[in-house]
Amino acid sequence: MNNVIEGHPSGRQLPMHARIREILRAGISNGSFRPNDRLPSEKELMASHGVSRITVRHALGELEKEAAIYRIAGKGSYVAKPAPVQDLTRLLGFGEAMSRLGYQTLNQLVGINTLPAPNDIASQLGVPGGTPVSEIRRVRCVDQEPVSLDVTYVTAALGERLAKEDLITRDIFVILESDYGIALGHADLSISTIAARPPLTEHLKVESGSPILHLERLTHTREGTPLEFDRIYYRGDSFSYRLRIARG
């Protein structure tokens, strides 16, 4: 059998390991293989494609590097659950966004403190420097695994109210709108990457130096008043953002 296959959209010939990889990837994308489903065994793939074990392992190895599959010694290869993706084109709380994708979320409340607002935080919230503000720290978990550390700043008065709420299972956005009747308007976002250092390494269970997606978000009321400033630190290996950008 030839070691290459014709017909790739790019016009190039694909090596057999790449063809097998693409066939399996397509099956994962279209739902033929669901998360945690067992893929055909190496012997089954060898027989169905007429290739060697090395070729099959090459294909599976590339899918494993992409985190599309995982392997269990002595049992085979299984479809990995895709990393959570949040749509940036809509203003949603973390729990809201994840529940729409079928994920179970839970918050670990690290602490709620009142402190004099540093100048950068005060500027975001539109209050004088040194004004008391509340800092709410939560580790956000998806399917019991830590995904992000969220540090939220609000006025001290609003923080005192939020401290009495269920911040373990509920989003602050939902509490603000549903319980307090505060209509949310828009948020300004900035995104960068940093290297993990303590205490992020402990909260997110990552190695020092691991890539962290750092997002800063200033949420406004419908009237345009600054309401909540967040510094959010996402594990680079377990979360991504998605948005659609139109030309013009």
Secondary structure, DSSP 8 states (H G I E B T S, - for coil): --SEES--TTS--EEHHHHHHHHHHHHHHTTSS-TT-B---HHHHHHHHT--HHHHHHHHHHHHHTTSEEEETTTEEEE-----EEETTS---HHHHHHHTT--EEEEEEEEEEEE--HHHHHHHT--TT-EEEEEEEEEEETTEEEEEEEEEEEHHHHHHHTTS-TTTS-HHHIIIIIT---EEEEEEEEEEEE--TTHHHHHT--TT-EEEEEEEEEEETTS-EEEEEEEEEETTT-EEE------
